[in-house]
Amino acid sequence: MSEYHEAIIIGGGPAGLTAGLYLMRAGINALLLEKVLPGGTPLNTGRVENYPGFPEGVSGRELMDKFAAHAKAFGLPVKDFAEVESLSREEDHFIIKTSDGLYESMGIIVATGTEPKKMGIPGETEFIGRGVSYCATCDGMFFKNLDVAVIGGGDAAIEEGLLLANIARKVYIIHRRDTLRAQKILQDRAFKNNKIEFLWNKKPIEIVGKNQVENIVVEDTQTQVKSSINVSGVFLYIGSVPNTGFLGRLAEVDEGGFIVTDEELATKTKGLFIAGDVRKKTLRQIATAVGDGALAAVNLEKYILGEKP
């Protein structure tokens, strides 16, 4: 047996929760499916400083708890630990197969976000949970007064490097170029922090250890000279990949796997809308995810009302 809803939202980050809030306020029978717990990527962000309304900043978890409470206050049902395995369209409705059972709906909003990109170097997979991490907010406490390396040069790398500097003895930020992509305000903070050391024009080629990470081998991108840095932890922030494996051919994707939409956030499949970081876009922030969630919900509402007999 399957469970029917007019609209199903796949993914419970800021885009999905916003979409759920808008759909419930519009009187649409909606359900949100989340593979773990509502909140998404911001749950792993120690401090959010650029979301309007919080001039003193707010922890990612606190902000997402407010998002979830707001959506639930308007009656949005949320099914936790329901990972979507496949999505298909049959005639005038969608069928969603999850780890929790089967669901059917008239329309879908996919807001599944992204997951960290892997480097694919020796030692990376072997030492996950034993020194290799993709979340300083989650694992930083295990490296108190130890030396760690952060890989990357974007906002996430510098933000997490600053967080680790409050915990670790020393933080090496390893970047394959000689300039950062992070916002200037973050760069300035990192450059002023005496516990952070930048290793420019270096790329990791191996993570080494016995039972735990002991060092990381890097190669100079200009001279190809290799060197080893003694660290107990390696935190990787080299980008993200979209969670779209369940979509099949229902939507077009770009070369990075991000879903292509029109200005209404619709796809080539009737009734399928996309919101948040999983979508092809130029900026991935909580604020843009919220905007996507609202727009996708409004357009899905119009679609559902137009399809009703």
N, C-alpha and C positions, 0 to 999 in steps of 0.2 A: 504494500500500500504506500502511496505517496501523500505528502502534505501539500496543499495548494495555498498560494498567496498571490495576490495581484502583482506584487513587485517583490523581488528578492535582491538584496544587496550582498555582494560577496566581498568581504573585507571590512574590518572594524577599526580602521585608523581614522584620522580626522576627516577624510573625504567621505568614508562610508557612514560615520556617525552623523555628519552634517546632512547627508542625503536622507538618512533615516528620519531625522528630525523634521525635515521639510515634507517628506512623504506622509508622515503621521499627521502633521498639521493640516495636510490637504485631504485627509480622510481616506487615504489609500491603504489598503490592507497589505502591509509590508512586513518583511522578516529580514534580519541581518544575520548572515552566517560568518563566523570568525573561527579560524583554525586553531587559535590559542585563546587569548583573552582580548577584549576590546582595548584599543589604545594605539596599536601599530608601532611604527618606528620611534615616535616621540617618547615612548615609555623608556627608551634607553638613552634619552638625552638628559643630562644632569640639570641643565639650566637653559631655558628659552628666554631670550631677551628681545626678540624682534616680532613677537605676536602682540598686536595692538590690545590695549586695555590692561597691560601688566607692566607699568613703568619700572617697577623694581625687579622684574624678571619673575619667572615661575618655573618650577621643576616640570619636566615633561610628563612625569607620572601624575602630578597634581592637575595639570592642565587637561590631560586626557580623561582623568577621573571625572572632571567637570563636564567634559563633552559627553561622556557616557551617561552620566546622571541626568543631563539635560534631555538627551534623546529618550531615555527610559521614562522620564517624567511625563512625556507626551505619549507613552504607551508602546514605544518600539520594543518588540520582542527580539531578544538576542540569543542565538544558539551558539554557545561556546564549544570549542574543541570539535568543530564540524568542518573538517578540511574538504574542500571541493575537489573531487577526483576527475569529473568530466562534466561538460556542459554541451547540450545539444538542443537543436530547435526542430520540433516536429509539428508541421502544419501551423497552428496559430499560437503555440505556446512553447516554453522552454522546459527541459527536463534537466535537473541538477542532481547528479549522483555525488553523495558525500560519504565520509566515514561514518556518519550518523544515520544515513538512510537516504531516501529519494524525496525530492521536492519538485513541484511544478509551479510555473508562474507565467503571467502574460509578458512581463518585462524584467530586465536585469540591469543592474548597475554593477560593473566590476570596479572595485577599488582595492585591489590586492597589494598595491605598493611594490616594494623592491626588497631584495636581500643583498648582503654584501658580496662583492665580486671577489673571487679567489685569485691568488697570484699563480697557483699551479707550480710552485717551486718545491724541491725536495724538502721534506720535514714539515711542510705546512699542515697537511692533513693529519700526519702522524702525531703532531703535538697539539692538536685542538683540545682544549681543556687541560693541557699540561704546559701551558706557557703561551700558546697561540690563542688570540682572542680577536673578536671583531666588535667588542663593546667594552670600553673602559668603565662606563657607568656600572655595568654588570659585574665586571671582574677586577676592577682596579684595586679593590681592598686586599686582594691576595698578594699584592706586590709592594706592600708597605716597606719603605726603606730599602728597596731593591732597585737595580738599574733595568730600564725597559726601553724598547725601541718602538717608535710609531712610524708607520709607512704611509706616505701620502703628503699632499700639499694643498688640499682643499679645506673647506670649512670644517668638515667632520674631523679630519686629522688634527688640525690645530686646536679645535675645541676640546677634543679628547686628550691631546697632549697637555693642555693647560690643566685639565682635571687631574691627570696623572701626576703632574708636577706638585700637586698638593698632597700626594700619597707616596710616590716613589722617591728614591734618593736622587736619581738622575734620569732624564728623559732625552733620548736621542731621537730627533725627527729626521728621518731619512727620505730624501726627495730626489727623484731622477733628474730634476732640472735645477737651475740656480735662482729661480724665483718661485714664489708661492701663488696659488690661485685663490687662496682664502681672502675673506673680506679684510680690508686694511685695519679695522679696529682689532681684529683677532691677531693679525700679524704683529701689530705694535705691542700687544700684551705678551705675545710669545717671545719677541726679541728682547723685551725688558726682563724676562724671567731668567734668573741666573741658574735655575735647575734644568733649563732646556738648552740643548746643544744641537745645532743644525748640521747635518752632513749632506752637503750639496753634491749634485751630479753623481749620485750613487743609486744603484739598483740592487735589491736583495736577490741573491741567487741560491741561497740554501739556509735552512734553519737547522742547527745542530744541537745535539744533546744526547743524554743516555735515557733516563726516565723522565726528565724535564728539560725544557729549553735551557741551553747553556750559553750559546752564542749565535750570532747571525753573520753570515758571510755576504759581503757586498762587493760589487764591481764598479769601478769608476767608469761612467759613461763616456768619458773623453779619452782616458788613457788605457782603459781595460785592466788596470791594476786591481787585484783582489785584496781584500783585507777582512779581518774578523773582529767583531765587537762583542765583548762579553756582556750579555744581558740575560735576565731571568724571564722576561716576557716580551712578546712581539704582538703589537696591535696593528691590524691592517685596515686602512681606509683608502682604497684605490678606486672606488666607484661602486656602482650597484647594478644589479640585473633585475629586470621585471619578473614578477611572479605570474606567468601567463601560460604555463604548461597545460592547463586544463581546457584552454580555449579552442584548440584545434584550428580549423579554418574559418571560424565564425567572424574573425576580424583580421585586418591587415596590420602588419607590424613593420617597423623600420629595421635598419641593419643591426640595431642594438637590441631588438626584440620588444621595444616599446610600442604600444598600440596606437595606431593612427585613427584620429577622429576628425569629424568636421567641426564647424564652429559651435554646433549644438551638442557636442560631445557624443554624437551618434557614430555608429560603425556601419559597415556595409550590410550588417544583419539587422533586419527590422526588429525594433524593441530592445536592442542591446546598446547600452550607453557605458561610457568609461569615465572614471574620475580619479584624480590624484596622481601620485608619482608613477603609476604604471602606464600613464598616457605619455605620448610623445609631446614634449613641451620644453621650453627654454629655462624654466625655473621650477625647482621642486622644494617648496617650503610649506609649513603648516598653513600659512595664509592662502597660498594658491590652491592647496588641497581643499580647504573650506569653500573657496569660490567654485571649484570644480564640482564638489558635492552638491551645492545648492543648484547650480545650473543643470547638472545631470538629472536631479530629482524633479525640477520643474518641467523639463522636457519629457521625462518619462511619464510624469503625471498627465501631460497633454496627450501623449501617445495612448496611455491606458484609457483615458476618457473617450478618445476617438475610436477605440476598438470595441468599447462596450456596446452591446446591442441596445 
